[in-house]
Amino acid sequence: MREPDRDRWLSIGMSVLLHGTIIGLLAYGWWRYEHRPVTPSVSVDARVVDAQALNGLGAARRPAPQPKAPPPAPEPKPQAASPAQGPPAPTTAQELALRAQAAQAEAKRVAAAEAERERLKKQQAAAQAEARAEAEKLAQERRARVRAEKLAEQRRLALERKLAAERAAAARAARIAQLRQALAEDAQSNAKMRAATAGWISEVTQRVEAAWIKPPSARHNLSCIVHVTLVKGGAVAGASVGRCNGDEAVRESIEAAVYRASPLPPPPDPALYGQELNFVFAPNSAGEP
């Protein structure tokens, strides 16, 4: 990670200030050493005299004893001059060396602290970069997992739709096959029923024709529609003649033949009981009108 400009300039300023302080202390100590005050020397003019002469001179000159004066008050001790009162005491070379060593030690301590701070910054930046890389990796894995899950869900839905369509198509095909089979069975059953019904109607017709007593007025080409209603057991419940090319006697003879032929053969389908049966009465041989 790149160091911010503010921290970089602060480090440069502290380094310049520290080195300037060391150089200033060395220069000031050297200046005080060169300009230290010189103590003035006092010259003494002495002569050698004889002891006796000195004693005689002393006796001649000895004054009369005077009363003792009180002892003078002690002079006040000189106080250290403050920075405002005067220049500081001179600094020795040893003190300058100690100060230089202290400044160097402080510079080393500051440099070590700065190096440690830089190391911690780099370590923190590396940790942050590693954390970001790990977070990005986890995010990519999560996105890949989500995409895979969506793709799997889409495939599952597509497969379900395909299977549903196949099942629906199979069900439709089965229904169509069943319907066709039912229609075929119905057609076959209807055909059988029609054939059976036709045979039954033919048998009923033959029974009625066999029971018919031909009247004198019957024509040779007689053709009449006969309506018959049967009940269970084949008994005739009702009989009538519809369209017919014969006269009333012929009609009555046909109706009598129907009742005479009762009970008629049972129908192939019990559902035909109670329904009206229609057949054509046209005997093969008929007398002259």
PyMOL commands that set and color helices and strands:
alter all, ss='L'
color gray80, all
select helices_A, chain A and resi 5-34+51-61+93-211+248-261+270-272
alter helices_A, ss='H'
color red, helices_A
select strands_A, chain A and resi 224-230+236-244+276-281
alter strands_A, ss='S'
color yellow, strands_A
deselect
rebuild
show_as cartoon
